[in-house]
Amino acid sequence: MAKVMIVDDDQTTTSLLETLLELDGFDVMTVSRGGDVITKAETFMPDIFLMDYHLADTHGVDILRDIRKHEGLHTIPVVIASGMDVEIEVMDAGANKFLVKPFEPAELPTLFNELING
């Protein structure tokens, strides 16, 4: 069972995505504060991250940079979603995929499996 860490401060969004991904067989952890991501990821060891670009305490791209510098996490695929035009910024920072909000949640399992399995 692949592990997904969802990083988003919108509880409605995370609850919906968590339910849908669990129905598709993923083990899901949600994190609402960017400052908690690295510590929780070191324990949970996700196979992929899905994070919002804009969080209450930081930006997803800043967390992405921290992930890419972390020896134990740097190879994990990261998908960043935003309603803003920040694709170039997040891809340059090392994201594996950028999603424009609103995106179709039903497409996530296929995308995640492609990114996890190479």
Residue frames relative to the residue before (quaternion, step in Angstrom):
aa qw qx qy qz dx dy dz
M 1.0000 0.0000 0.0000 0.0000 0.00 0.00 0.00
A 0.3536 -0.7475 0.5274 0.1950 3.58 -0.69 1.11
K 0.3204 -0.7529 0.5520 0.1606 3.54 -1.11 0.80
V 0.1127 -0.7828 0.6114 0.0245 3.55 -0.93 1.03
M 0.1444 -0.7479 0.6389 0.1075 3.55 -0.99 0.85
I 0.1648 -0.7726 0.6097 0.0652 3.54 -0.69 1.17
V 0.0852 -0.7866 0.6115 0.0130 3.56 -0.77 1.08
D 0.3453 0.7024 -0.5377 0.3135 3.55 -0.28 1.31
D 0.3396 -0.7629 0.5156 0.1920 3.58 -0.97 0.81
D 0.5514 0.5666 -0.4044 0.4598 3.58 1.29 0.17
Q 0.3488 -0.7903 0.4683 0.1857 3.56 -0.26 1.30
T 0.6116 0.5462 -0.3540 0.4498 3.61 1.04 -0.68
T 0.6646 0.5039 -0.2958 0.4658 3.56 0.92 -0.94
T 0.6972 0.4737 -0.2947 0.4501 3.58 0.77 -0.97
S 0.6354 0.5323 -0.3341 0.4486 3.58 0.99 -0.76
L 0.6599 0.5025 -0.2984 0.4722 3.57 0.94 -0.89
L 0.6916 0.4766 -0.2852 0.4617 3.58 0.81 -0.99
E 0.6236 0.5435 -0.3362 0.4503 3.57 1.00 -0.82
T 0.6666 0.5046 -0.2975 0.4609 3.58 0.88 -0.95
L 0.6892 0.4856 -0.2876 0.4545 3.59 0.82 -0.99
L 0.6875 0.4781 -0.2937 0.4610 3.59 0.89 -0.86
E 0.6277 0.5203 -0.3398 0.4688 3.59 1.04 -0.69
L 0.6250 0.5285 -0.3336 0.4677 3.59 1.06 -0.70
D 0.6931 0.4393 -0.2614 0.5082 3.58 1.20 -0.56
G 0.6532 -0.5830 0.2930 0.3841 3.58 1.25 0.33
F 0.5180 0.6313 -0.4277 0.3875 3.60 1.21 0.24
D 0.3528 -0.6575 0.6172 0.2496 3.53 -1.27 0.56
V 0.0873 -0.8493 0.5202 -0.0200 3.59 -0.52 1.19
M 0.0547 -0.7375 0.6715 0.0474 3.53 -1.16 0.79
T 0.1792 -0.7749 0.5959 0.1110 3.56 -0.97 0.85
V 0.0868 -0.7676 0.6348 0.0181 3.52 -1.14 0.81
S 0.2396 -0.8151 0.5147 0.1155 3.57 -0.72 1.03
R 0.7373 0.3468 -0.2174 0.5375 3.59 1.20 -0.38
G 0.5022 -0.6795 0.4527 0.2847 3.53 -0.83 1.00
G 0.6381 0.5627 -0.3164 0.4196 3.55 1.08 -0.74
D 0.6759 0.4939 -0.2851 0.4668 3.59 1.25 -0.33
V 0.4814 0.7331 -0.4088 0.2525 3.58 1.23 -0.40
I 0.7009 0.4790 -0.3003 0.4349 3.60 0.65 -1.06
T 0.6685 0.5086 -0.3047 0.4490 3.59 0.84 -0.97
K 0.6990 0.4540 -0.2763 0.4785 3.58 0.87 -0.92
A 0.6367 0.5293 -0.3302 0.4533 3.59 1.05 -0.70
E 0.6064 0.5581 -0.3549 0.4414 3.60 1.06 -0.68
T 0.6981 0.4390 -0.2604 0.5021 3.58 1.11 -0.65
F 0.7303 0.4424 -0.2301 0.4669 3.58 0.84 -1.04
M 0.0950 -0.8371 0.5215 0.1352 3.58 1.13 -0.79
P 0.0382 -0.8372 0.5456 -0.0068 3.58 0.46 1.20
D 0.4596 -0.6442 0.5328 0.2999 3.53 -1.31 0.37
I 0.7870 0.0183 0.0047 0.6167 3.57 1.29 -0.42
F 0.2736 -0.7278 0.6062 0.1673 3.54 -1.25 0.62
L 0.0602 -0.7250 0.6822 0.0732 3.55 -1.20 0.67
M 0.1208 0.8280 -0.5385 0.0988 3.58 -0.49 1.11
D 0.4919 -0.6217 0.5348 0.2925 3.45 -1.28 0.64
Y 0.5239 -0.6364 0.4649 0.3231 3.56 -1.11 0.66
H 0.7944 0.2848 -0.1169 0.5236 3.55 0.93 -0.96
L 0.0154 0.7924 -0.6069 0.0592 3.57 -0.46 1.25
A 0.6622 -0.5299 0.3516 0.3963 3.58 -1.19 0.45
D 0.8006 0.3166 -0.1556 0.4844 3.60 0.94 -0.83
T 0.8029 0.0260 -0.0069 0.5955 3.62 1.25 -0.15
H 0.4837 -0.6148 0.5144 0.3515 3.56 -1.31 -0.23
G 0.6016 -0.5881 0.4110 0.3512 3.55 -1.09 0.73
V 0.6301 0.5466 -0.3407 0.4339 3.58 1.03 -0.72
D 0.6195 0.5253 -0.3461 0.4695 3.61 1.12 -0.57
I 0.6319 0.5023 -0.3237 0.4936 3.59 1.05 -0.75
L 0.6133 0.5538 -0.3373 0.4509 3.58 1.01 -0.83
R 0.6571 0.5012 -0.3162 0.4658 3.59 0.89 -0.86
D 0.6400 0.5146 -0.3213 0.4716 3.59 1.03 -0.77
I 0.6297 0.5284 -0.3232 0.4689 3.58 1.02 -0.82
R 0.6886 0.4939 -0.2855 0.4477 3.58 0.86 -0.94
K 0.6727 0.4712 -0.2935 0.4892 3.62 1.19 -0.44
H 0.6151 0.5796 -0.3308 0.4198 3.59 1.23 -0.46
E 0.4805 -0.7179 0.4246 0.2710 3.57 -0.59 1.15
G 0.7420 0.4249 -0.2402 0.4595 3.61 0.91 -0.80
L 0.7557 0.3860 -0.1940 0.4922 3.60 1.23 -0.35
H 0.4975 0.7432 -0.3851 0.2276 3.58 1.18 -0.53
T 0.7111 0.4504 -0.2765 0.4637 3.62 1.09 -0.48
I 0.4994 0.6639 -0.4275 0.3565 3.61 1.25 -0.12
P 0.4746 -0.6773 0.4761 0.2989 3.62 -0.83 0.92
V 0.1273 -0.7795 0.6119 0.0423 3.54 -1.11 0.85
V 0.1085 -0.7542 0.6465 0.0366 3.54 -0.94 1.05
I 0.0942 -0.7900 0.6050 0.0315 3.57 -0.81 1.03
A 0.1537 -0.7906 0.5907 0.0493 3.54 -0.99 0.96
S 0.1386 0.7783 -0.6045 0.0976 3.55 -1.10 0.74
G 0.4286 -0.6645 0.5477 0.2735 3.50 -1.28 0.47
M 0.6164 0.5317 -0.3355 0.4741 3.57 1.31 -0.12
D 0.5287 -0.6304 0.4718 0.3170 3.55 -1.24 0.45
V 0.2725 0.7743 -0.5152 0.2463 3.57 0.28 1.31
E 0.2700 0.8129 -0.4864 0.1723 3.58 1.24 0.31
I 0.6645 0.5019 -0.3215 0.4507 3.60 0.82 -0.91
E 0.6450 0.5322 -0.3191 0.4461 3.59 0.95 -0.89
V 0.7301 0.4330 -0.2646 0.4577 3.61 0.75 -0.99
M 0.6410 0.5045 -0.3406 0.4675 3.59 1.02 -0.65
D 0.6390 0.5154 -0.3212 0.4720 3.60 1.04 -0.75
A 0.6698 0.4967 -0.2925 0.4680 3.60 1.13 -0.63
G 0.6690 -0.5437 0.2878 0.4170 3.60 1.26 -0.09
A 0.3723 0.7168 -0.5088 0.2978 3.61 1.20 0.31
N 0.4350 -0.6863 0.5197 0.2640 3.55 -1.18 0.58
K 0.7913 -0.0006 0.0363 0.6103 3.56 1.19 -0.59
F 0.1772 -0.7442 0.6339 0.1134 3.54 -1.22 0.66
L 0.1332 -0.7833 0.6046 0.0567 3.55 -0.93 0.96
V 0.3298 -0.7189 0.5779 0.2010 3.55 -0.98 0.90
K 0.3174 -0.7343 0.5696 0.1889 3.56 -0.86 1.01
P 0.5553 -0.2457 -0.7943 0.0174 1.49 -1.91 1.55
F 0.2139 -0.7578 0.6039 0.1239 3.56 -1.07 0.76
E 0.5469 -0.6147 0.4661 0.3251 3.55 -1.31 0.32
P 0.3732 -0.7637 0.4786 0.2201 3.63 -0.34 1.20
A 0.6028 0.5872 -0.3586 0.4040 3.60 1.08 -0.63
E 0.6471 0.5262 -0.3174 0.4514 3.60 1.20 -0.43
L 0.5118 0.6950 -0.4005 0.3077 3.61 1.22 -0.35
P 0.6499 0.5248 -0.3650 0.4112 3.66 0.76 -0.80
T 0.6561 0.4984 -0.3143 0.4715 3.60 0.92 -0.84
L 0.6558 0.5102 -0.3045 0.4657 3.57 0.91 -0.93
F 0.6696 0.5034 -0.3027 0.4545 3.58 0.85 -0.96
N 0.6668 0.4972 -0.3130 0.4584 3.59 0.87 -0.89
E 0.6293 0.5266 -0.3338 0.4639 3.61 1.02 -0.74
L 0.7023 0.4616 -0.2743 0.4674 3.58 0.87 -0.93
I 0.6590 0.5078 -0.3108 0.4596 3.61 0.99 -0.77
N 0.7738 0.3757 -0.1790 0.4776 3.56 0.88 -0.99
G 0.4861 -0.6959 0.4102 0.3334 3.56 1.32 0.04
